[in-house]
Every structure is written in C-alpha cells, then in structure tokens.
Amino acid sequence: MLMLLAVAIILRCTLTSDADFMWARSVYAVDLVMYYLRILQLYLFHLTLGPIVVMFWRMVCCVVDVINVCNVYQRFLLVGGVA
C-alpha cells in the first residue's frame, strides 16, 4: 500500500495536464479504499467494534441489493414510459 501511495505522489508531481492528473487521482482513490479496508479488518478483532463492523458489512450488502432492485425498477418505468 505504501508503494501505491508513492506511485500516486510521483504521478501527482510529474504529470502536468488535467487528463494525466486523473490517473494520479484514481491511484489515490484506490489507495484510500485499500487503507479503509485494512482499518476495518483490524477492527474485526476488537471485542466491542468487531460485531459492529460485521453488522455494517451485512448492511452494505443489503444496500447493494436494494440499489440493484431500484435499477431494475427504473428500467421497467423507462420502458413503460417509452411504449
């Protein structure tokens, strides 16, 4: 992860155009997600925060299912509106 952060910093300092700067921002975003996941893994072993993290992950999985159902519903509404 530190190597990915170093790559992001080098890209940020060396690239000058806006299109190239998007690469640096993308690497920063991936690195940040990796850090968050690493911290959440550390909390799993904590007696108090461990169950809370497990409940959070289950809740996120349910939110993804709800978003998928909303997308399917939206497509049906669009098809009905066009027809």
Backbone as ProteinMPNN parsed JSONL, in Angstrom:
{"seq_chain_A": "MLMLLAVAIILRCTLTSDADFMWARSVYAVDLVMYYLRILQLYLFHLTLGPIVVMFWRMVCCVVDVINVCNVYQRFLLVGGVA", "coords_chain_A": {"N_chain_A": [[0.818, -1.197, 0.0], [1.964, 1.196, 0.706], [3.698, 1.493, -1.381], [1.957, 1.927, -3.499], [0.934, 4.382, -2.696], [3.262, 5.905, -2.929], [3.603, 5.771, -5.706], [1.343, 7.222, -6.485], [1.957, 9.749, -5.452], [4.264, 10.365, -6.917], [3.178, 10.384, -9.508], [1.459, 12.544, -9.18], [3.24, 14.656, -8.847], [4.745, 14.66, -11.194], [3.135, 14.615, -13.523], [1.496, 16.87, -15.703], [-0.726, 17.726, -17.264], [-4.36, 17.954, -17.278], [-5.714, 15.633, -18.01], [-3.84, 13.651, -17.534], [-3.58, 14.005, -14.832], [-5.835, 12.847, -13.805], [-5.204, 10.164, -13.652], [-3.482, 10.086, -11.453], [-5.252, 10.869, -9.431], [-7.014, 8.723, -9.522], [-5.367, 6.634, -8.653], [-4.856, 7.542, -6.076], [-7.47, 7.291, -5.037], [-7.912, 4.493, -5.14], [-5.916, 3.686, -3.392], [-6.808, 4.876, -1.01], [-9.205, 3.474, -0.55], [-8.123, 0.939, -0.097], [-6.72, 1.425, 2.287], [-8.894, 2.018, 4.028], [-10.236, -0.456, 4.035], [-8.27, -2.01, 5.203], [-8.134, -0.917, 7.781], [-10.709, -1.529, 8.683], [-10.495, -4.31, 8.778], [-8.73, -4.581, 10.894], [-10.348, -3.745, 12.991], [-12.074, -5.887, 13.256], [-11.079, -7.701, 15.093], [-11.372, -6.512, 17.502], [-13.091, -6.479, 20.589], [-15.419, -4.966, 21.098], [-15.911, -3.385, 18.79], [-15.836, -5.246, 16.738], [-18.274, -6.865, 16.258], [-19.886, -4.756, 15.398], [-18.689, -3.936, 13.023], [-19.116, -6.226, 11.491], [-21.927, -6.181, 11.332], [-22.169, -3.801, 9.904], [-21.014, -4.509, 7.413], [-22.849, -6.431, 6.549], [-25.097, -4.811, 6.299], [-24.277, -3.098, 4.251], [-24.16, -4.904, 2.14], [-26.882, -5.442, 1.862], [-27.765, -2.936, 1.049], [-26.605, -2.748, -1.464], [-28.08, -4.716, -2.783], [-30.61, -3.515, -2.679], [-30.149, -1.252, -4.251], [-29.684, -2.479, -6.72], [-32.238, -3.587, -7.201], [-33.712, -1.225, -7.387], [-32.577, -0.161, -9.711], [-33.448, -2.04, -11.634], [-36.213, -1.635, -11.413], [-36.352, 1.026, -12.241], [-35.634, 0.738, -14.922], [-37.836, -0.707, -15.885], [-39.804, 1.252, -15.565], [-38.891, 3.189, -17.367], [-39.105, 1.79, -19.793], [-41.858, 1.354, -19.876], [-42.714, 3.988, -20.042], [-41.779, 4.794, -22.524], [-43.099, 3.132, -24.266]], "CA_chain_A": [[0.0, 0.0, 0.0], [2.849, 2.363, 0.706], [4.249, 1.623, -2.724], [0.904, 2.546, -4.296], [0.91, 5.783, -2.308], [4.435, 6.532, -3.539], [3.298, 5.931, -7.133], [0.383, 8.318, -6.606], [2.661, 11.015, -5.215], [5.139, 10.609, -8.069], [2.31, 10.796, -10.612], [0.943, 13.895, -8.883], [4.291, 15.653, -9.006], [5.365, 14.668, -12.518], [2.185, 14.845, -14.61], [1.107, 18.273, -15.723], [-2.022, 18.006, -17.879], [-5.52, 17.528, -16.495], [-6.043, 14.245, -18.345], [-2.891, 12.803, -16.82], [-3.819, 14.168, -13.4], [-6.897, 11.912, -13.436], [-4.546, 8.91, -13.271], [-2.996, 10.245, -10.086], [-6.414, 10.865, -8.551], [-7.53, 7.355, -9.478], [-4.473, 5.855, -7.801], [-5.154, 7.997, -4.71], [-8.752, 6.72, -4.622], [-7.711, 3.062, -4.887], [-5.106, 3.594, -2.188], [-7.656, 5.219, 0.122], [-10.106, 2.343, -0.313], [-7.319, -0.129, 0.498], [-6.467, 1.792, 3.678], [-10.128, 1.847, 4.784], [-10.47, -1.889, 4.224], [-7.271, -2.503, 6.157], [-8.544, -0.48, 9.12], [-11.883, -2.316, 9.068], [-10.03, -5.645, 9.137], [-8.165, -4.503, 12.24], [-11.439, -3.622, 13.961], [-12.774, -7.155, 13.418], [-10.558, -8.415, 16.249], [-11.714, -5.762, 18.704], [-14.265, -7.107, 21.198], [-16.602, -4.111, 21.001], [-16.141, -2.912, 17.425], [-15.904, -6.365, 15.803], [-19.655, -7.133, 15.823], [-20.42, -3.589, 14.694], [-18.159, -3.989, 11.658], [-19.82, -7.311, 10.805], [-23.267, -5.679, 11.015], [-22.01, -2.792, 8.859], [-20.808, -5.185, 6.127], [-24.127, -7.038, 6.151], [-25.966, -3.728, 5.892], [-23.804, -2.629, 2.943], [-24.599, -5.896, 1.156], [-28.312, -5.226, 1.639], [-27.919, -1.69, 0.291], [-26.27, -3.068, -2.853], [-29.241, -5.416, -3.332], [-31.682, -2.535, -2.859], [-29.79, -0.421, -5.402], [-29.926, -3.288, -7.917], [-33.684, -3.666, -7.404], [-34.136, 0.101, -7.865], [-32.157, -0.039, -11.107], [-34.37, -2.84, -12.451], [-37.498, -0.923, -11.385], [-36.205, 2.216, -13.08], [-35.658, 0.306, -16.328], [-39.214, -1.016, -16.228], [-40.526, 2.522, -15.696], [-38.489, 3.822, -18.612], [-39.676, 1.036, -20.911], [-43.291, 1.634, -19.889], [-42.925, 5.357, -20.475], [-41.475, 4.903, -23.953], [-44.089, 2.369, -25.036]], "C_chain_A": [[0.856, 1.253, 0.0], [3.473, 2.585, -0.664], [3.232, 2.284, -3.658], [0.773, 4.03, -3.967], [2.092, 6.535, -2.912], [4.217, 6.747, -5.029], [2.342, 7.093, -7.344], [1.062, 9.666, -6.406], [3.576, 11.355, -6.387], [4.314, 11.044, -9.276], [1.811, 12.217, -10.406], [1.983, 14.958, -9.154], [4.817, 15.751, -10.434], [4.394, 14.986, -13.641], [1.641, 16.264, -14.535], [-0.283, 18.518, -16.302], [-3.159, 17.449, -17.037], [-5.891, 16.077, -16.771], [-5.104, 13.284, -17.619], [-3.107, 12.874, -15.313], [-4.922, 13.233, -12.907], [-6.319, 10.559, -13.039], [-4.073, 8.974, -11.824], [-4.159, 10.216, -9.094], [-7.023, 9.472, -8.429], [-6.676, 6.476, -8.573], [-4.671, 6.253, -6.342], [-6.444, 7.34, -4.196], [-8.619, 5.235, -4.292], [-6.926, 2.871, -3.595], [-5.936, 3.894, -0.936], [-8.625, 4.091, 0.461], [-9.349, 1.198, 0.345], [-7.013, 0.17, 1.962], [-7.724, 1.604, 4.538], [-10.419, 0.376, 5.043], [-9.492, -2.481, 5.225], [-7.655, -2.137, 7.596], [-9.758, -1.271, 9.588], [-11.492, -3.74, 9.432], [-9.417, -5.648, 10.537], [-9.254, -4.427, 13.302], [-12.179, -4.934, 14.18], [-12.324, -7.898, 14.672], [-10.822, -7.694, 17.57], [-13.023, -6.314, 19.273], [-15.534, -6.283, 21.03], [-16.921, -3.754, 19.557], [-16.29, -4.04, 16.409], [-17.317, -6.675, 15.334], [-20.276, -5.969, 15.062], [-19.943, -3.578, 13.252], [-18.858, -5.082, 10.861], [-21.229, -6.866, 10.42], [-23.206, -4.645, 9.899], [-21.85, -3.457, 7.504], [-22.095, -5.839, 5.641], [-25.1, -5.973, 5.662], [-25.563, -3.193, 4.523], [-24.228, -3.607, 1.858], [-26.081, -5.732, 0.854], [-28.546, -3.961, 0.82], [-27.607, -1.935, -1.177], [-27.431, -3.796, -3.507], [-30.388, -4.453, -3.592], [-31.391, -1.646, -4.068], [-30.019, -1.192, -6.7], [-31.413, -3.398, -8.224], [-34.214, -2.329, -7.923], [-33.742, 0.321, -9.319], [-33.074, -0.827, -12.032], [-35.73, -2.15, -12.529], [-37.461, 0.313, -12.285], [-36.253, 1.844, -14.56], [-37.074, -0.043, -16.765], [-40.048, 0.254, -16.39], [-40.175, 3.222, -16.999], [-39.084, 3.111, -19.82], [-41.179, 1.295, -21.001], [-43.598, 3.047, -20.363], [-42.691, 5.56, -21.953], [-42.567, 4.239, -24.779], [-45.415, 3.03, -25.016]], "O_chain_A": [[0.512, 2.252, -0.632], [3.743, 3.719, -1.059], [3.597, 3.101, -4.504], [0.53, 4.845, -4.857], [1.942, 7.673, -3.356], [4.6, 7.786, -5.567], [2.512, 7.87, -8.283], [0.766, 10.622, -7.123], [3.65, 12.512, -6.802], [4.702, 11.969, -9.99], [1.749, 13.002, -11.352], [1.655, 16.042, -9.637], [5.287, 16.811, -10.845], [4.802, 15.582, -14.638], [1.364, 16.788, -13.456], [-0.963, 19.445, -15.863], [-2.951, 16.581, -16.189], [-6.334, 15.367, -15.868], [-5.529, 12.23, -17.146], [-2.844, 11.905, -14.6], [-4.947, 12.865, -11.733], [-6.879, 9.875, -12.182], [-4.247, 8.022, -11.063], [-4.053, 9.602, -8.033], [-7.491, 9.086, -7.358], [-7.204, 5.664, -7.813], [-4.656, 5.393, -5.461], [-6.498, 6.888, -3.053], [-9.15, 4.771, -3.283], [-7.242, 1.988, -2.798], [-5.775, 3.229, 0.087], [-8.84, 3.788, 1.634], [-9.875, 0.552, 1.251], [-7.043, -0.736, 2.794], [-7.637, 1.09, 5.653], [-10.805, 0.004, 6.151], [-9.855, -3.359, 6.008], [-7.516, -2.95, 8.51], [-9.837, -1.648, 10.757], [-12.107, -4.327, 10.321], [-9.573, -6.617, 11.28], [-9.101, -4.98, 14.392], [-12.853, -5.087, 15.198], [-13.106, -8.648, 15.256], [-10.521, -8.226, 18.638], [-13.96, -6.585, 18.521], [-16.613, -6.843, 20.84], [-18.08, -3.816, 19.146], [-16.821, -3.814, 15.322], [-17.553, -6.746, 14.128], [-21.104, -6.178, 14.175], [-20.712, -3.245, 12.35], [-19.163, -4.891, 9.683], [-21.681, -7.14, 9.308], [-24.087, -4.608, 9.04], [-22.477, -3.03, 6.534], [-22.396, -5.804, 4.448], [-25.848, -6.206, 4.713], [-26.431, -2.867, 3.713], [-24.615, -3.189, 0.767], [-26.493, -5.87, -0.298], [-29.444, -3.931, -0.021], [-28.279, -1.383, -2.048], [-27.745, -3.531, -4.668], [-31.066, -4.558, -4.614], [-32.303, -1.325, -4.828], [-30.496, -0.619, -7.68], [-31.811, -3.312, -9.386], [-35.073, -2.305, -8.805], [-34.497, 0.928, -10.08], [-33.441, -0.34, -13.101], [-36.332, -2.088, -13.601], [-38.422, 0.604, -12.997], [-36.852, 2.561, -15.361], [-37.478, 0.281, -17.882], [-40.91, 0.318, -17.267], [-41.047, 3.784, -17.662], [-39.521, 3.763, -20.769], [-41.712, 1.442, -22.101], [-44.618, 3.283, -21.01], [-43.333, 6.407, -22.574], [-42.92, 4.717, -25.857], [-46.365, 2.525, -25.613]]}, "name": "protein", "num_of_chains": 1, "seq": "MLMLLAVAIILRCTLTSDADFMWARSVYAVDLVMYYLRILQLYLFHLTLGPIVVMFWRMVCCVVDVINVCNVYQRFLLVGGVA"}
